Structures are given as C-alpha cells and as structure tokens.
Amino acid sequence: MSTTPWGIELFKENKIEQAIAKYTAAIRANPKNASAYRNRAIAYHAGADADIAMAKNQDEKIRDKMRKARLER
C-alpha cells in the first residue's frame, strides 16, 4: 500500500515535515509514483510559505520594537 494517503492526511493536519517524509517513502517504494512527487512538491512549497510568513512576522515584531524604542526617547 502506498504511503501517499497518509501523507495527505498529515498535510491536512498541517504536519508538513511528516507529510514530506511519507511522500519521500512513497517515492522510494515506487519512483514512478507521480502523485507522491506532486504532493511532496506541494508540501515543500507550503512549508516554505510558512517559513516565509514566520520570518515576515518576526521582522514586523522587530520593527515594532524599534519604533516603540524611538518613540519612548
């Protein structure tokens, strides 16, 4: 049985790294599994989007702290 369905369930639960691992296992088991490649690419992209969003959020927090410090002078 393919591990792709479990990868999909993990992805839906926002467990991106675990989903990627399942898709990778599915690819190792069947290198011609196009669905596993596609789903893994989507998961990688979703993970990158989450990382970018977190970085932007962190940048905004730093900017806010700097503005606050300037205003408190």
mmCIF file of the N, C-alpha and C atoms, coordinates in Angstrom:
data_MODEL
# 
_entry.id   MODEL 
# 
loop_
_atom_site.group_PDB 
_atom_site.id 
_atom_site.type_symbol 
_atom_site.label_atom_id 
_atom_site.label_alt_id 
_atom_site.label_comp_id 
_atom_site.label_asym_id 
_atom_site.label_entity_id 
_atom_site.label_seq_id 
_atom_site.pdbx_PDB_ins_code 
_atom_site.Cartn_x 
_atom_site.Cartn_y 
_atom_site.Cartn_z 
_atom_site.occupancy 
_atom_site.B_iso_or_equiv 
_atom_site.pdbx_formal_charge 
_atom_site.auth_seq_id 
_atom_site.auth_comp_id 
_atom_site.auth_asym_id 
_atom_site.auth_atom_id 
_atom_site.pdbx_PDB_model_num 
ATOM 1   N N  . MET A 1 1  ? 0.847  -1.197 0.000   1.00 0.00 ? 1  MET A N  1 
ATOM 2   C CA . MET A 1 1  ? 0.000  0.000  0.000   1.00 0.00 ? 1  MET A CA 1 
ATOM 3   C C  . MET A 1 1  ? 0.880  1.245  0.000   1.00 0.00 ? 1  MET A C  1 
ATOM 4   N N  . SER A 1 2  ? 0.471  2.201  -0.751  1.00 0.00 ? 2  SER A N  1 
ATOM 5   C CA . SER A 1 2  ? 1.218  3.455  -0.850  1.00 0.00 ? 2  SER A CA 1 
ATOM 6   C C  . SER A 1 2  ? 1.103  4.265  0.442   1.00 0.00 ? 2  SER A C  1 
ATOM 7   N N  . THR A 1 3  ? 2.156  5.004  0.745   1.00 0.00 ? 3  THR A N  1 
ATOM 8   C CA . THR A 1 3  ? 2.117  5.883  1.925   1.00 0.00 ? 3  THR A CA 1 
ATOM 9   C C  . THR A 1 3  ? 1.546  7.247  1.568   1.00 0.00 ? 3  THR A C  1 
ATOM 10  N N  . THR A 1 4  ? 1.204  7.452  0.300   1.00 0.00 ? 4  THR A N  1 
ATOM 11  C CA . THR A 1 4  ? 0.678  8.746  -0.134  1.00 0.00 ? 4  THR A CA 1 
ATOM 12  C C  . THR A 1 4  ? -0.586 9.154  0.616   1.00 0.00 ? 4  THR A C  1 
ATOM 13  N N  . PRO A 1 5  ? -1.589 8.271  0.822   1.00 0.00 ? 5  PRO A N  1 
ATOM 14  C CA . PRO A 1 5  ? -2.784 8.698  1.558   1.00 0.00 ? 5  PRO A CA 1 
ATOM 15  C C  . PRO A 1 5  ? -2.465 9.211  2.967   1.00 0.00 ? 5  PRO A C  1 
ATOM 16  N N  . TRP A 1 6  ? -1.497 8.577  3.638   1.00 0.00 ? 6  TRP A N  1 
ATOM 17  C CA . TRP A 1 6  ? -1.135 9.049  4.980   1.00 0.00 ? 6  TRP A CA 1 
ATOM 18  C C  . TRP A 1 6  ? -0.456 10.406 4.899   1.00 0.00 ? 6  TRP A C  1 
ATOM 19  N N  . GLY A 1 7  ? 0.309  10.600 3.843   1.00 0.00 ? 7  GLY A N  1 
ATOM 20  C CA . GLY A 1 7  ? 0.936  11.902 3.639   1.00 0.00 ? 7  GLY A CA 1 
ATOM 21  C C  . GLY A 1 7  ? -0.101 12.983 3.463   1.00 0.00 ? 7  GLY A C  1 
ATOM 22  N N  . ILE A 1 8  ? -1.150 12.665 2.728   1.00 0.00 ? 8  ILE A N  1 
ATOM 23  C CA . ILE A 1 8  ? -2.226 13.634 2.513   1.00 0.00 ? 8  ILE A CA 1 
ATOM 24  C C  . ILE A 1 8  ? -2.902 13.978 3.839   1.00 0.00 ? 8  ILE A C  1 
ATOM 25  N N  . GLU A 1 9  ? -3.177 12.984 4.642   1.00 0.00 ? 9  GLU A N  1 
ATOM 26  C CA . GLU A 1 9  ? -3.811 13.231 5.943   1.00 0.00 ? 9  GLU A CA 1 
ATOM 27  C C  . GLU A 1 9  ? -2.911 14.095 6.835   1.00 0.00 ? 9  GLU A C  1 
ATOM 28  N N  . LEU A 1 10 ? -1.617 13.795 6.850   1.00 0.00 ? 10 LEU A N  1 
ATOM 29  C CA . LEU A 1 10 ? -0.683 14.587 7.652   1.00 0.00 ? 10 LEU A CA 1 
ATOM 30  C C  . LEU A 1 10 ? -0.631 16.028 7.140   1.00 0.00 ? 10 LEU A C  1 
ATOM 31  N N  . PHE A 1 11 ? -0.641 16.183 5.823   1.00 0.00 ? 11 PHE A N  1 
ATOM 32  C CA . PHE A 1 11 ? -0.622 17.522 5.233   1.00 0.00 ? 11 PHE A CA 1 
ATOM 33  C C  . PHE A 1 11 ? -1.871 18.299 5.650   1.00 0.00 ? 11 PHE A C  1 
ATOM 34  N N  . LYS A 1 12 ? -3.019 17.651 5.612   1.00 0.00 ? 12 LYS A N  1 
ATOM 35  C CA . LYS A 1 12 ? -4.270 18.304 6.022   1.00 0.00 ? 12 LYS A CA 1 
ATOM 36  C C  . LYS A 1 12 ? -4.230 18.737 7.486   1.00 0.00 ? 12 LYS A C  1 
ATOM 37  N N  . GLU A 1 13 ? -3.469 17.984 8.298   1.00 0.00 ? 13 GLU A N  1 
ATOM 38  C CA . GLU A 1 13 ? -3.325 18.320 9.718   1.00 0.00 ? 13 GLU A CA 1 
ATOM 39  C C  . GLU A 1 13 ? -2.189 19.314 9.949   1.00 0.00 ? 13 GLU A C  1 
ATOM 40  N N  . ASN A 1 14 ? -1.632 19.848 8.848   1.00 0.00 ? 14 ASN A N  1 
ATOM 41  C CA . ASN A 1 14 ? -0.541 20.821 8.886   1.00 0.00 ? 14 ASN A CA 1 
ATOM 42  C C  . ASN A 1 14 ? 0.742  20.248 9.502   1.00 0.00 ? 14 ASN A C  1 
ATOM 43  N N  . LYS A 1 15 ? 0.926  18.957 9.348   1.00 0.00 ? 15 LYS A N  1 
ATOM 44  C CA . LYS A 1 15 ? 2.154  18.285 9.795   1.00 0.00 ? 15 LYS A CA 1 
ATOM 45  C C  . LYS A 1 15 ? 3.033  18.110 8.556   1.00 0.00 ? 15 LYS A C  1 
ATOM 46  N N  . ILE A 1 16 ? 3.562  19.235 8.101   1.00 0.00 ? 16 ILE A N  1 
ATOM 47  C CA . ILE A 1 16 ? 4.242  19.303 6.816   1.00 0.00 ? 16 ILE A CA 1 
ATOM 48  C C  . ILE A 1 16 ? 5.466  18.384 6.749   1.00 0.00 ? 16 ILE A C  1 
ATOM 49  N N  . GLU A 1 17 ? 6.339  18.465 7.736   1.00 0.00 ? 17 GLU A N  1 
ATOM 50  C CA . GLU A 1 17 ? 7.565  17.657 7.708   1.00 0.00 ? 17 GLU A CA 1 
ATOM 51  C C  . GLU A 1 17 ? 7.245  16.162 7.699   1.00 0.00 ? 17 GLU A C  1 
ATOM 52  N N  . GLN A 1 18 ? 6.248  15.759 8.465   1.00 0.00 ? 18 GLN A N  1 
ATOM 53  C CA . GLN A 1 18 ? 5.864  14.345 8.492   1.00 0.00 ? 18 GLN A CA 1 
ATOM 54  C C  . GLN A 1 18 ? 5.255  13.921 7.158   1.00 0.00 ? 18 GLN A C  1 
ATOM 55  N N  . ALA A 1 19 ? 4.474  14.812 6.554   1.00 0.00 ? 19 ALA A N  1 
ATOM 56  C CA . ALA A 1 19 ? 3.885  14.517 5.247   1.00 0.00 ? 19 ALA A CA 1 
ATOM 57  C C  . ALA A 1 19 ? 4.987  14.346 4.206   1.00 0.00 ? 19 ALA A C  1 
ATOM 58  N N  . ILE A 1 20 ? 5.982  15.229 4.231   1.00 0.00 ? 20 ILE A N  1 
ATOM 59  C CA . ILE A 1 20 ? 7.095  15.129 3.292   1.00 0.00 ? 20 ILE A CA 1 
ATOM 60  C C  . ILE A 1 20 ? 7.806  13.785 3.456   1.00 0.00 ? 20 ILE A C  1 
ATOM 61  N N  . ALA A 1 21 ? 7.992  13.362 4.693   1.00 0.00 ? 21 ALA A N  1 
ATOM 62  C CA . ALA A 1 21 ? 8.641  12.063 4.938   1.00 0.00 ? 21 ALA A CA 1 
ATOM 63  C C  . ALA A 1 21 ? 7.821  10.914 4.342   1.00 0.00 ? 21 ALA A C  1 
ATOM 64  N N  . LYS A 1 22 ? 6.505  10.966 4.472   1.00 0.00 ? 22 LYS A N  1 
ATOM 65  C CA . LYS A 1 22 ? 5.652  9.915  3.894   1.00 0.00 ? 22 LYS A CA 1 
ATOM 66  C C  . LYS A 1 22 ? 5.730  9.914  2.374   1.00 0.00 ? 22 LYS A C  1 
ATOM 67  N N  . TYR A 1 23 ? 5.697  11.121 1.772   1.00 0.00 ? 23 TYR A N  1 
ATOM 68  C CA . TYR A 1 23 ? 5.795  11.202 0.315   1.00 0.00 ? 23 TYR A CA 1 
ATOM 69  C C  . TYR A 1 23 ? 7.146  10.676 -0.161  1.00 0.00 ? 23 TYR A C  1 
ATOM 70  N N  . THR A 1 24 ? 8.202  10.996 0.581   1.00 0.00 ? 24 THR A N  1 
ATOM 71  C CA . THR A 1 24 ? 9.538  10.508 0.224   1.00 0.00 ? 24 THR A CA 1 
ATOM 72  C C  . THR A 1 24 ? 9.590  8.985  0.303   1.00 0.00 ? 24 THR A C  1 
ATOM 73  N N  . ALA A 1 25 ? 8.972  8.418  1.327   1.00 0.00 ? 25 ALA A N  1 
ATOM 74  C CA . ALA A 1 25 ? 8.920  6.955  1.447   1.00 0.00 ? 25 ALA A CA 1 
ATOM 75  C C  . ALA A 1 25 ? 8.147  6.349  0.277   1.00 0.00 ? 25 ALA A C  1 
ATOM 76  N N  . ALA A 1 26 ? 7.067  7.006  -0.124  1.00 0.00 ? 26 ALA A N  1 
ATOM 77  C CA . ALA A 1 26 ? 6.276  6.512  -1.256  1.00 0.00 ? 26 ALA A CA 1 
ATOM 78  C C  . ALA A 1 26 ? 7.106  6.560  -2.536  1.00 0.00 ? 26 ALA A C  1 
ATOM 79  N N  . ILE A 1 27 ? 7.896  7.610  -2.697  1.00 0.00 ? 27 ILE A N  1 
ATOM 80  C CA . ILE A 1 27 ? 8.745  7.740  -3.885  1.00 0.00 ? 27 ILE A CA 1 
ATOM 81  C C  . ILE A 1 27 ? 9.830  6.660  -3.886  1.00 0.00 ? 27 ILE A C  1 
ATOM 82  N N  . ARG A 1 28 ? 10.408 6.401  -2.717  1.00 0.00 ? 28 ARG A N  1 
ATOM 83  C CA . ARG A 1 28 ? 11.436 5.341  -2.635  1.00 0.00 ? 28 ARG A CA 1 
ATOM 84  C C  . ARG A 1 28 ? 10.837 3.976  -2.970  1.00 0.00 ? 28 ARG A C  1 
ATOM 85  N N  . ALA A 1 29 ? 9.612  3.753  -2.524  1.00 0.00 ? 29 ALA A N  1 
ATOM 86  C CA . ALA A 1 29 ? 8.956  2.476  -2.793  1.00 0.00 ? 29 ALA A CA 1 
ATOM 87  C C  . ALA A 1 29 ? 8.577  2.333  -4.265  1.00 0.00 ? 29 ALA A C  1 
ATOM 88  N N  . ASN A 1 30 ? 8.212  3.462  -4.884  1.00 0.00 ? 30 ASN A N  1 
ATOM 89  C CA . ASN A 1 30 ? 7.831  3.439  -6.297  1.00 0.00 ? 30 ASN A CA 1 
ATOM 90  C C  . ASN A 1 30 ? 8.267  4.756  -6.935  1.00 0.00 ? 30 ASN A C  1 
ATOM 91  N N  . PRO A 1 31 ? 9.463  4.784  -7.516  1.00 0.00 ? 31 PRO A N  1 
ATOM 92  C CA . PRO A 1 31 ? 9.979  6.010  -8.119  1.00 0.00 ? 31 PRO A CA 1 
ATOM 93  C C  . PRO A 1 31 ? 9.139  6.568  -9.271  1.00 0.00 ? 31 PRO A C  1 
ATOM 94  N N  . LYS A 1 32 ? 8.175  5.798  -9.754  1.00 0.00 ? 32 LYS A N  1 
ATOM 95  C CA . LYS A 1 32 ? 7.301  6.270  -10.830 1.00 0.00 ? 32 LYS A CA 1 
ATOM 96  C C  . LYS A 1 32 ? 5.977  6.821  -10.295 1.00 0.00 ? 32 LYS A C  1 
ATOM 97  N N  . ASN A 1 33 ? 5.867  6.998  -8.985  1.00 0.00 ? 33 ASN A N  1 
ATOM 98  C CA . ASN A 1 33 ? 4.641  7.488  -8.354  1.00 0.00 ? 33 ASN A CA 1 
ATOM 99  C C  . ASN A 1 33 ? 4.553  9.013  -8.513  1.00 0.00 ? 33 ASN A C  1 
ATOM 100 N N  . ALA A 1 34 ? 3.933  9.435  -9.595  1.00 0.00 ? 34 ALA A N  1 
ATOM 101 C CA . ALA A 1 34 ? 3.837  10.863 -9.904  1.00 0.00 ? 34 ALA A CA 1 
ATOM 102 C C  . ALA A 1 34 ? 3.066  11.636 -8.836  1.00 0.00 ? 34 ALA A C  1 
ATOM 103 N N  . SER A 1 35 ? 2.046  11.020 -8.259  1.00 0.00 ? 35 SER A N  1 
ATOM 104 C CA . SER A 1 35 ? 1.254  11.691 -7.217  1.00 0.00 ? 35 SER A CA 1 
ATOM 105 C C  . SER A 1 35 ? 2.111  12.018 -6.002  1.00 0.00 ? 35 SER A C  1 
ATOM 106 N N  . ALA A 1 36 ? 2.999  11.116 -5.648  1.00 0.00 ? 36 ALA A N  1 
ATOM 107 C CA . ALA A 1 36 ? 3.861  11.350 -4.489  1.00 0.00 ? 36 ALA A CA 1 
ATOM 108 C C  . ALA A 1 36 ? 4.804  12.526 -4.749  1.00 0.00 ? 36 ALA A C  1 
ATOM 109 N N  . TYR A 1 37 ? 5.356  12.591 -5.966  1.00 0.00 ? 37 TYR A N  1 
ATOM 110 C CA . TYR A 1 37 ? 6.226  13.723 -6.317  1.00 0.00 ? 37 TYR A CA 1 
ATOM 111 C C  . TYR A 1 37 ? 5.457  15.043 -6.262  1.00 0.00 ? 37 TYR A C  1 
ATOM 112 N N  . ARG A 1 38 ? 4.249  15.028 -6.847  1.00 0.00 ? 38 ARG A N  1 
ATOM 113 C CA . ARG A 1 38 ? 3.431  16.241 -6.875  1.00 0.00 ? 38 ARG A CA 1 
ATOM 114 C C  . ARG A 1 38 ? 3.068  16.675 -5.458  1.00 0.00 ? 38 ARG A C  1 
ATOM 115 N N  . ASN A 1 39 ? 2.605  15.724 -4.653  1.00 0.00 ? 39 ASN A N  1 
ATOM 116 C CA . ASN A 1 39 ? 2.195  16.057 -3.287  1.00 0.00 ? 39 ASN A CA 1 
ATOM 117 C C  . ASN A 1 39 ? 3.382  16.511 -2.447  1.00 0.00 ? 39 ASN A C  1 
ATOM 118 N N  . ARG A 1 40 ? 4.546  15.897 -2.663  1.00 0.00 ? 40 ARG A N  1 
ATOM 119 C CA . ARG A 1 40 ? 5.727  16.322 -1.911  1.00 0.00 ? 40 ARG A CA 1 
ATOM 120 C C  . ARG A 1 40 ? 6.115  17.744 -2.307  1.00 0.00 ? 40 ARG A C  1 
ATOM 121 N N  . ALA A 1 41 ? 6.027  18.068 -3.590  1.00 0.00 ? 41 ALA A N  1 
ATOM 122 C CA . ALA A 1 41 ? 6.331  19.427 -4.038  1.00 0.00 ? 41 ALA A CA 1 
ATOM 123 C C  . ALA A 1 41 ? 5.373  20.441 -3.406  1.00 0.00 ? 41 ALA A C  1 
ATOM 124 N N  . ILE A 1 42 ? 4.106  20.087 -3.340  1.00 0.00 ? 42 ILE A N  1 
ATOM 125 C CA . ILE A 1 42 ? 3.116  20.970 -2.703  1.00 0.00 ? 42 ILE A CA 1 
ATOM 126 C C  . ILE A 1 42 ? 3.447  21.153 -1.229  1.00 0.00 ? 42 ILE A C  1 
ATOM 127 N N  . ALA A 1 43 ? 3.832  20.069 -0.562  1.00 0.00 ? 43 ALA A N  1 
ATOM 128 C CA . ALA A 1 43 ? 4.176  20.151 0.862   1.00 0.00 ? 43 ALA A CA 1 
ATOM 129 C C  . ALA A 1 43 ? 5.423  20.999 1.076   1.00 0.00 ? 43 ALA A C  1 
ATOM 130 N N  . TYR A 1 44 ? 6.435  20.808 0.221   1.00 0.00 ? 44 TYR A N  1 
ATOM 131 C CA . TYR A 1 44 ? 7.639  21.642 0.326   1.00 0.00 ? 44 TYR A CA 1 
ATOM 132 C C  . TYR A 1 44 ? 7.271  23.117 0.167   1.00 0.00 ? 44 TYR A C  1 
ATOM 133 N N  . HIS A 1 45 ? 6.422  23.407 -0.804  1.00 0.00 ? 45 HIS A N  1 
ATOM 134 C CA . HIS A 1 45 ? 6.004  24.788 -1.051  1.00 0.00 ? 45 HIS A CA 1 
ATOM 135 C C  . HIS A 1 45 ? 5.239  25.347 0.147   1.00 0.00 ? 45 HIS A C  1 
ATOM 136 N N  . ALA A 1 46 ? 4.346  24.564 0.709   1.00 0.00 ? 46 ALA A N  1 
ATOM 137 C CA . ALA A 1 46 ? 3.581  25.001 1.881   1.00 0.00 ? 46 ALA A CA 1 
ATOM 138 C C  . ALA A 1 46 ? 4.514  25.264 3.061   1.00 0.00 ? 46 ALA A C  1 
ATOM 139 N N  . GLY A 1 47 ? 5.500  24.409 3.235   1.00 0.00 ? 47 GLY A N  1 
ATOM 140 C CA . GLY A 1 47 ? 6.467  24.605 4.309   1.00 0.00 ? 47 GLY A CA 1 
ATOM 141 C C  . GLY A 1 47 ? 7.274  25.871 4.111   1.00 0.00 ? 47 GLY A C  1 
ATOM 142 N N  . ALA A 1 48 ? 7.661  26.135 2.867   1.00 0.00 ? 48 ALA A N  1 
ATOM 143 C CA . ALA A 1 48 ? 8.417  27.356 2.566   1.00 0.00 ? 48 ALA A CA 1 
ATOM 144 C C  . ALA A 1 48 ? 7.547  28.578 2.821   1.00 0.00 ? 48 ALA A C  1 
ATOM 145 N N  . ASP A 1 49 ? 6.273  28.514 2.419   1.00 0.00 ? 49 ASP A N  1 
ATOM 146 C CA . ASP A 1 49 ? 5.361  29.627 2.666   1.00 0.00 ? 49 ASP A CA 1 
ATOM 147 C C  . ASP A 1 49 ? 5.227  29.904 4.161   1.00 0.00 ? 49 ASP A C  1 
ATOM 148 N N  . ALA A 1 50 ? 5.142  28.846 4.947   1.00 0.00 ? 50 ALA A N  1 
ATOM 149 C CA . ALA A 1 50 ? 5.022  29.011 6.399   1.00 0.00 ? 50 ALA A CA 1 
ATOM 150 C C  . ALA A 1 50 ? 6.288  29.641 6.969   1.00 0.00 ? 50 ALA A C  1 
ATOM 151 N N  . ASP A 1 51 ? 7.447  29.203 6.485   1.00 0.00 ? 51 ASP A N  1 
ATOM 152 C CA . ASP A 1 51 ? 8.714  29.775 6.946   1.00 0.00 ? 51 ASP A CA 1 
ATOM 153 C C  . ASP A 1 51 ? 8.808  31.254 6.595   1.00 0.00 ? 51 ASP A C  1 
ATOM 154 N N  . ILE A 1 52 ? 8.389  31.600 5.378   1.00 0.00 ? 52 ILE A N  1 
ATOM 155 C CA . ILE A 1 52 ? 8.425  32.999 4.945   1.00 0.00 ? 52 ILE A CA 1 
ATOM 156 C C  . ILE A 1 52 ? 7.473  33.832 5.784   1.00 0.00 ? 52 ILE A C  1 
ATOM 157 N N  . ALA A 1 53 ? 6.275  33.307 6.044   1.00 0.00 ? 53 ALA A N  1 
ATOM 158 C CA . ALA A 1 53 ? 5.308  34.041 6.858   1.00 0.00 ? 53 ALA A CA 1 
ATOM 159 C C  . ALA A 1 53 ? 5.837  34.266 8.269   1.00 0.00 ? 53 ALA A C  1 
ATOM 160 N N  . MET A 1 54 ? 6.487  33.244 8.841   1.00 0.00 ? 54 MET A N  1 
ATOM 161 C CA . MET A 1 54 ? 7.047  33.398 10.184  1.00 0.00 ? 54 MET A CA 1 
ATOM 162 C C  . MET A 1 54 ? 8.169  34.432 10.183  1.00 0.00 ? 54 MET A C  1 
ATOM 163 N N  . ALA A 1 55 ? 8.996  34.417 9.145   1.00 0.00 ? 55 ALA A N  1 
ATOM 164 C CA . ALA A 1 55 ? 10.094 35.386 9.059   1.00 0.00 ? 55 ALA A CA 1 
ATOM 165 C C  . ALA A 1 55 ? 9.551  36.801 8.930   1.00 0.00 ? 55 ALA A C  1 
ATOM 166 N N  . LYS A 1 56 ? 8.524  36.976 8.107   1.00 0.00 ? 56 LYS A N  1 
ATOM 167 C CA . LYS A 1 56 ? 7.917  38.304 7.962   1.00 0.00 ? 56 LYS A CA 1 
ATOM 168 C C  . LYS A 1 56 ? 7.315  38.761 9.276   1.00 0.00 ? 56 LYS A C  1 
ATOM 169 N N  . ASN A 1 57 ? 6.658  37.860 9.970   1.00 0.00 ? 57 ASN A N  1 
ATOM 170 C CA . ASN A 1 57 ? 6.065  38.184 11.261  1.00 0.00 ? 57 ASN A CA 1 
ATOM 171 C C  . ASN A 1 57 ? 7.151  38.597 12.251  1.00 0.00 ? 57 ASN A C  1 
ATOM 172 N N  . GLN A 1 58 ? 8.260  37.875 12.254  1.00 0.00 ? 58 GLN A N  1 
ATOM 173 C CA . GLN A 1 58 ? 9.373  38.199 13.147  1.00 0.00 ? 58 GLN A CA 1 
ATOM 174 C C  . GLN A 1 58 ? 9.949  39.561 12.795  1.00 0.00 ? 58 GLN A C  1 
ATOM 175 N N  . ASP A 1 59 ? 10.095 39.850 11.499  1.00 0.00 ? 59 ASP A N  1 
ATOM 176 C CA . ASP A 1 59 ? 10.589 41.159 11.066  1.00 0.00 ? 59 ASP A CA 1 
ATOM 177 C C  . ASP A 1 59 ? 9.669  42.274 11.539  1.00 0.00 ? 59 ASP A C  1 
ATOM 178 N N  . GLU A 1 60 ? 8.365  42.051 11.440  1.00 0.00 ? 60 GLU A N  1 
ATOM 179 C CA . GLU A 1 60 ? 7.404  43.058 11.885  1.00 0.00 ? 60 GLU A CA 1 
ATOM 180 C C  . GLU A 1 60 ? 7.517  43.288 13.387  1.00 0.00 ? 60 GLU A C  1 
ATOM 181 N N  . LYS A 1 61 ? 7.720  42.228 14.149  1.00 0.00 ? 61 LYS A N  1 
ATOM 182 C CA . LYS A 1 61 ? 7.876  42.377 15.602  1.00 0.00 ? 61 LYS A CA 1 
ATOM 183 C C  . LYS A 1 61 ? 9.120  43.198 15.926  1.00 0.00 ? 61 LYS A C  1 
ATOM 184 N N  . ILE A 1 62 ? 10.212 42.937 15.215  1.00 0.00 ? 62 ILE A N  1 
ATOM 185 C CA . ILE A 1 62 ? 11.449 43.684 15.450  1.00 0.00 ? 62 ILE A CA 1 
ATOM 186 C C  . ILE A 1 62 ? 11.245 45.156 15.088  1.00 0.00 ? 62 ILE A C  1 
ATOM 187 N N  . ARG A 1 63 ? 10.622 45.420 13.954  1.00 0.00 ? 63 ARG A N  1 
ATOM 188 C CA . ARG A 1 63 ? 10.351 46.814 13.557  1.00 0.00 ? 63 ARG A CA 1 
ATOM 189 C C  . ARG A 1 63 ? 9.483  47.518 14.583  1.00 0.00 ? 63 ARG A C  1 
ATOM 190 N N  . ASP A 1 64 ? 8.462  46.813 15.075  1.00 0.00 ? 64 ASP A N  1 
ATOM 191 C CA . ASP A 1 64 ? 7.584  47.413 16.076  1.00 0.00 ? 64 ASP A CA 1 
ATOM 192 C C  . ASP A 1 64 ? 8.356  47.758 17.346  1.00 0.00 ? 64 ASP A C  1 
ATOM 193 N N  . LYS A 1 65 ? 9.250  46.876 17.772  1.00 0.00 ? 65 LYS A N  1 
ATOM 194 C CA . LYS A 1 65 ? 10.047 47.145 18.972  1.00 0.00 ? 65 LYS A CA 1 
ATOM 195 C C  . LYS A 1 65 ? 10.964 48.340 18.760  1.00 0.00 ? 65 LYS A C  1 
ATOM 196 N N  . MET A 1 66 ? 11.546 48.441 17.560  1.00 0.00 ? 66 MET A N  1 
ATOM 197 C CA . MET A 1 66 ? 12.425 49.569 17.270  1.00 0.00 ? 66 MET A CA 1 
ATOM 198 C C  . MET A 1 66 ? 11.635 50.876 17.245  1.00 0.00 ? 66 MET A C  1 
ATOM 199 N N  . ARG A 1 67 ? 10.462 50.867 16.651  1.00 0.00 ? 67 ARG A N  1 
ATOM 200 C CA . ARG A 1 67 ? 9.614  52.073 16.637  1.00 0.00 ? 67 ARG A CA 1 
ATOM 201 C C  . ARG A 1 67 ? 9.216  52.480 18.043  1.00 0.00 ? 67 ARG A C  1 
ATOM 202 N N  . LYS A 1 68 ? 8.858  51.496 18.843  1.00 0.00 ? 68 LYS A N  1 
ATOM 203 C CA . LYS A 1 68 ? 8.481  51.777 20.230  1.00 0.00 ? 68 LYS A CA 1 
ATOM 204 C C  . LYS A 1 68 ? 9.649  52.411 20.978  1.00 0.00 ? 68 LYS A C  1 
ATOM 205 N N  . ALA A 1 69 ? 10.839 51.866 20.780  1.00 0.00 ? 69 ALA A N  1 
ATOM 206 C CA . ALA A 1 69 ? 12.023 52.399 21.468  1.00 0.00 ? 69 ALA A CA 1 
ATOM 207 C C  . ALA A 1 69 ? 12.286 53.837 21.025  1.00 0.00 ? 69 ALA A C  1 
ATOM 208 N N  . ARG A 1 70 ? 12.124 54.147 19.747  1.00 0.00 ? 70 ARG A N  1 
ATOM 209 C CA . ARG A 1 70 ? 12.323 55.516 19.256  1.00 0.00 ? 70 ARG A CA 1 
ATOM 210 C C  . ARG A 1 70 ? 11.291 56.463 19.851  1.00 0.00 ? 70 ARG A C  1 
ATOM 211 N N  . LEU A 1 71 ? 10.066 55.990 19.957  1.00 0.00 ? 71 LEU A N  1 
ATOM 212 C CA . LEU A 1 71 ? 9.001  56.853 20.496  1.00 0.00 ? 71 LEU A CA 1 
ATOM 213 C C  . LEU A 1 71 ? 9.172  57.113 21.976  1.00 0.00 ? 71 LEU A C  1 
ATOM 214 N N  . GLU A 1 72 ? 9.793  56.187 22.666  1.00 0.00 ? 72 GLU A N  1 
ATOM 215 C CA . GLU A 1 72 ? 9.973  56.335 24.112  1.00 0.00 ? 72 GLU A CA 1 
ATOM 216 C C  . GLU A 1 72 ? 11.157 57.215 24.480  1.00 0.00 ? 72 GLU A C  1 
ATOM 217 N N  . ARG A 1 73 ? 11.941 57.647 23.509  1.00 0.00 ? 73 ARG A N  1 
ATOM 218 C CA . ARG A 1 73 ? 13.100 58.506 23.795  1.00 0.00 ? 73 ARG A CA 1 
ATOM 219 C C  . ARG A 1 73 ? 12.685 59.856 24.271  1.00 0.00 ? 73 ARG A C  1 
# 
